[in-house]
Amino acid sequence: MAAPDNTSFALRQLVEELGAQIRASAGKLGDLPQETGDRIARELGLVTREEFAALELRVAQVEHRLKLLER
C-alpha cells in the first residue's frame, strides 16, 4: 500500500512544479520584445491597434461618402 502514497505524492509534486513553471512563463510574456509580440499576434490572426485604427478610419470615410451619395 506504500506505492499509491508515493505515486500520489510524486503526482502532486509534479503538478506543483508545472504550475510554478506556467506562472513563471506567463510573467515573461510581458518582457517579450514588441516585434515578437507582433509576430505572435499575427500567427494567432489578431490585428494590431494601428491596423484596427486604420480600418476604423476607412469605415468612417466610407460611411461619410455613402451619406453624401444619399443626398
BELVENBEL-V671434 format. One record per run of one state. SS is the DSSP state (alpha for helix, beta for strand, coil for the rest). FROM is the first residue (numbers start at 0). LEN is the number of residues. If there is no record, write none. Layout:
# BELVENBEL-V671434
SS_FROM_LEN ; SS_FROM_LEN
This chain:
# BELVENBEL-V671434
coil_0_1 ; alpha_1_28 ; coil_29_4 ; alpha_33_10 ; coil_43_5 ; alpha_48_22 ; coil_70_1
